[in-house]
């Protein structure tokens, strides 16, 4: 599976962005999908995850109520809607595909096999 992330950019504090992750070479319906981010000098962290069917989602505490992960398996695409952006959201954002699980939780980067190339999100103060 090849993943292509897009939608990043420069936005002011309080603004919004919508990231997309399009897949080719396989069906995303076979995977849980996650968004991760990595800020300069920091480790990569998981931000949000959605189950393979889209019914379940989990978010890291810092983005709860501001970010929404969703998926459209018919379009083989996953989204991350980011609202009320803050400077601390500045990072490179990655989408990734991982195995289906019986219980959904935020994954570590080591659990996910397929990765997109990353898209830069910069939030100015």
N, C-alpha and C positions, 0 to 999 in steps of 0.2 A: 504494500500500500504506500503510495506517495501522497504526502500532504503539502498543501500550499496555503500558507497563512497570508492574509492581506487585511488592509483597513487601518493600519496604524497611522500615526501622524502627530502633529503638534497641535495642542489644544490648551486653552486657558483653564485655570482652576474653575471647577463647576461645570465644565463642558462635558460633551458626550462623544463617544466613538463606538463604532460597531466593528468588531473584528470578525472575519470569516475564515474558515478553514475548509478548503475544498479537497476532496480525495479523488484519486484516480488509481487504477490498477487493482481495485478491490472494493468491497462494500463495507461502509462504515457501520452498518447494522450489526456486524459481527463483533463490535468493540464498544467498550466504554470509552468515552472521549473526555480529555481533560485539557484545560488551559493552564499553563505554567508561566511564570515570569522570572526574569533575572535582572536585577539592578546592578550597576557597576560596583564591583567589590563585594557583592553578596552572593550567596548560594541561590541556586534555582529553587523556587518554591511553587507549590501547587496552589492555584487560585480557585478553580472550580472544576467540577467533574459532573458529567451527565451519564446516566445509565444507557445501555445500548438501545433501549426502546424509547428513551426520552422521559420516562415517567418520574424518575428520581434525580435529584440534584443535591450537591453538597458544595458549600462555599467556605473559604477561609474567613475567619472572623472579620478581618479588616475590610472585606468587600461586601459583606452581607447587607442587603438592602440597597446596594448601589449597582451591583453587577448581576446580569442574568445570562446564564448559559442555556442554550437551546440547540436543537438539532433538527434537520430535515433529512431523513434517511432517503427519501425519494430523490432529493437533489444531491445526496452524498456530501452534505455540508453541515458544519457545526458553527455556531455563532457565539460571540461574547458581546453582549450589549453592556457598555460601561457608561454609567451616568454619574453625575456629581464627582467628577474626577478631581483628584488631589495631586499635588506635586509628588507625594510619596508613591503614587501609582506609576511613576516614570520607570520604565524598564523595557527590555525586549520581551515580547510575549510570544510564546510557543504553543502550538496545539500538538497533541499527541494522542495516539490510540493505544489502548491497553486491553487486557483480557476482561471478559465478562466476569462479574463477581456476584456472589449471593447477597452480600451486604455492601452498600456503596459507602465509600469513605474517600477522603483526599489521598491520592497515591503519592508515593515518592517517585522521583524521576527514574529510578532504577527499575520500576515495575512496568514501565511503558516502553513498548518496542519501536513504534513508528513515530517519527517526529517531523514536523514542518520546519521550515528554515528560520522562522522568527520574524516578527514585525515590530518595529520600534514605536513605542508610545512615549511621548514627552508631554508632560503637563507643566505649563509655566505658571508661576505664582504672580 
